[in-house]
């Protein structure tokens, strides 16, 4: 669990730091960190499946999914406001 939280925090921090790069956003950073972590785990475990990182459905649905949905709602509202301002500003 601690490794999972550390990887998640690393994805958020690196994604934020690389935000100005056109090709690297948080999702690409998360994919690359996950891929590198999986390769390291496979190399350490000798190619066998490891249960070091176990996906917890409760953790996802209770703690991770609500901020994702909230962020998506905020982005939609911001886009609607920008479009309304452009329409009102350009129509007058």
C-alpha positions as CSV (number, residue, x, y, z in Angstrom):
1,X,0.0,0.0,0.0
2,X,2.8,2.4,0.8
3,X,4.5,1.8,-2.5
4,X,1.2,2.4,-4.3
5,X,0.7,5.7,-2.6
6,X,4.3,6.8,-3.2
7,X,3.9,6.0,-7.0
8,X,0.7,7.9,-7.1
9,X,2.2,10.9,-5.5
10,X,5.2,10.7,-7.8
11,X,2.9,10.6,-10.8
12,X,1.1,13.7,-9.6
13,X,4.2,15.7,-8.8
14,X,6.1,14.7,-12.0
15,X,3.0,15.4,-14.1
16,X,2.7,18.8,-12.5
17,X,6.4,19.6,-13.0
18,X,6.3,18.5,-16.6
19,X,3.0,20.4,-17.3
20,X,4.7,22.9,-19.5
21,X,6.2,20.3,-21.8
22,X,3.8,19.7,-24.7
23,X,4.3,16.0,-24.9
24,X,4.4,15.1,-21.2
25,X,1.2,15.4,-19.2
26,X,0.1,13.6,-16.0
27,X,-1.4,10.6,-17.8
28,X,1.7,10.0,-19.9
29,X,3.8,10.4,-16.8
30,X,1.7,7.9,-14.9
31,X,1.9,5.4,-17.8
32,X,5.7,5.7,-17.9
33,X,6.1,5.4,-14.2
34,X,3.8,2.4,-14.1
35,X,5.7,0.7,-16.9
36,X,9.1,1.3,-15.3
37,X,7.8,0.1,-12.0
38,X,6.5,-3.1,-13.5
39,X,9.8,-3.8,-15.3
40,X,11.7,-3.3,-12.1
41,X,9.3,-5.6,-10.2
42,X,9.6,-8.3,-12.9
43,X,13.4,-8.0,-12.9
44,X,13.6,-8.3,-9.1
45,X,11.1,-11.2,-8.9
46,X,12.9,-13.1,-11.7
47,X,10.1,-12.8,-14.2
48,X,7.4,-14.4,-12.0
49,X,4.2,-12.6,-11.1
50,X,4.5,-10.6,-8.0
51,X,1.8,-9.5,-5.6
52,X,3.8,-6.4,-4.5
53,X,1.3,-4.0,-6.0
54,X,-2.3,-5.2,-5.5
55,X,-5.1,-3.1,-6.9
56,X,-7.6,-2.1,-4.2
57,X,-11.1,-1.4,-5.5
58,X,-12.1,0.3,-2.3
59,X,-9.1,2.6,-2.5
60,X,-10.0,3.5,-6.1
61,X,-13.7,4.0,-5.7
62,X,-13.6,5.8,-2.3
63,X,-10.4,8.0,-2.6
64,X,-9.3,8.2,-6.2
65,X,-12.4,8.3,-8.4
66,X,-14.3,11.3,-6.7
67,X,-11.5,13.8,-7.3
68,X,-11.3,12.6,-10.9
69,X,-15.0,13.2,-11.4
70,X,-14.9,16.5,-9.6
71,X,-12.0,17.7,-11.8
72,X,-13.8,16.7,-14.9
73,X,-16.9,18.7,-13.8
74,X,-14.8,21.8,-13.0
75,X,-13.1,21.6,-16.5
76,X,-16.5,21.3,-18.2
77,X,-17.8,24.3,-16.3
78,X,-14.7,26.4,-17.1
79,X,-15.1,25.6,-20.8
80,X,-18.8,26.6,-20.8
81,X,-17.9,29.9,-19.0
82,X,-15.2,30.6,-21.6
83,X,-17.5,29.9,-24.5
84,X,-20.2,32.1,-23.0
85,X,-17.8,35.0,-22.5
86,X,-16.5,34.6,-26.0
87,X,-20.1,34.6,-27.4
88,X,-21.2,37.6,-25.3
89,X,-18.0,39.5,-26.0
90,X,-18.0,38.9,-29.7
91,X,-21.7,39.5,-30.2
92,X,-21.8,43.0,-28.8
